[in-house]
Amino acid sequence: MRTQLHKEIFTPHLLIRALQDNADREVIFLPDGSSRTGREIADETSRYCQAFRAQGLNRASRIALLSGNRVEVIHVTDAALLEAMLITSLHPMGAVDDFAYVVEDANIDTIIFDPKFDHLVGELKQRCPQLKRVWSLGQSNSGENLLPFVSNHDAAPLIAPEVNGEDVYRLTYSGGTTGKPKGIEGSYRCFMTMTQIMMAEWEWPENTRQLLVSPLSHTGGTLFLPTLLAGGSMYVIPAFEPVKVMEMIQEHKINCMLMVPTMIYALMDHPRAPEFDLSSLETIIYGASPMSVPRLQEAIKKFGPIFFQFYGQSECPMTISVMRRSEHLVDDPKRLSSCGRPVPWIDVALLDHQGNPVPDGEPGEICTRGPLVMPGYYNKPDLTEEVFAHDWLHTGDIAIKDPDGFLRIVDRAKDMVITGGFNVFPREVEDVIATHPAVSAVSVFGTPDEKWGEAVTAAVALRPGMEASAEDISKLVRATKGPHQTPKIIHFVDAIPVTNLGKPDKKALRKQFSG
């Protein structure tokens, strides 16, 4: 019987091959000025694999990782992948309450942490007695130093585990903008499909030199393997800081970056931006939340036609649709408000509440199915059944499809404001407010109102040195959208709060401004 003839290939196989193919090339440049070749990454990862086994970890082990941007993040996550252990990453900007919830919900037995989070892990240990192993990536007060265990081993060849495509090896916890975070299961097939789509559909520059400004333990880590497979290199900094980003672009001739819109706005608005040569940039990848049309037009005029948009969610990671650089038509606001066209690797449809397709030009919920879709929510069968209604994954995003097949998200279903019996999609109001020349960023949401049920409310951040009044904003919206969509309340803020994923935090805004 030919058991190996049609054997499936998953991300562990891709990782091993990518490291082998780049064995003698520097593939990652770190914040401390050091770098690593593919061989060095592979050798050190093999030591982590052996250390995990020697310390009693196995396929039943469940690991949580809490770390800043350091190379050990790659070793830990790759070793867990190669040893077929379940891993979840705790966001470095999170709080101990969030961490405790995840540790308990995911039944974590081992936590590995960066010593700079020592105080948080010390408190976490007290709250989560089920933790059997608390390991630090260096000396700490709260955990045992993992690094000596690792250095006890000699490098050995990496071996891909025998797994099934449905096996879950990663839990990604949602941002929790509505209620408690959900553990989103990531299978080997799901992440293999994600990588294939990123390689086929994303526009990687030749000789990619990618600057990573997001956490390696989260979105940044998903870029490592595709960058390697594309023959590129990754430059890592601790966090997004506009001047440091511009210095890195200029010094290292960075040609590719992934940023959320708020980061792009920060670069555009920074007073020192004219000092730097950013002409090496060939692709700016953006996603996680919509970019306002006026600001996107401004960005294209400033940086050139180098913008590439992806749309996805953790339940169907990274790429449901894309809008390529050439499809960003700077003089077409409707096009720039789109999230692109669905990729052909999965089924995508706009459905009504009964699960029926809606006509083109009518709003419907973006629904997907195929090998990219998560297996489900961890330990939440009822919620899984709900989100998989009608045999589709329901994203919660309401969109309209134009005659050319481009999707335009009008809003999240849960963010819709019902005011005086009228449905108001905040995105439409935000797009109008963003056209005001003094507006840097805006978020629209609903707040309780005795008369209207909900009042359309706007939080507005102005550009440095510019002014606008609430009446200016109201007149602009009233003239464009009419009275029902005009904000009844306008708050001027220094900045729009964002979640750990870089999305506008409407939950925080509702809480702040709901009286």
Secondary structure by P-SEA (a helix, b strand, c coil): ccccccccccaaaaaaaaaaaacccccccccccccccaaaaaaaaaaaaaaaaaacccccbbbbbbbcccaaaaaaaaaaaaabbbbbbccccccaaaaaaaaaaacccbbbbcccaaaaaaaaaaacccccbbbbccccccccccccccccccccbbbbcccccccccbbbbccccccccccccccaaaaaaaaaaaacccccccccccccccccccccccaaaaaaaacbbbbbcccccaaaaaaaaaaacccbbbbcaaaaaaaaacccccccccccccbbbbccccccaaaaaaaaaaccccbbbbbbccccccccbbbccccccccccccccccccccccbbbbbbcccccccccccccccccccccccccccccaaaaaaaaccccccccccccccccbbbbbccccccccccccccccaaaaaaaaaaccccccccccccccccccccbbbbbbbcccccccaaaaaaaaaacccccccccbbbbcccccccccccccaaaaaaaccc
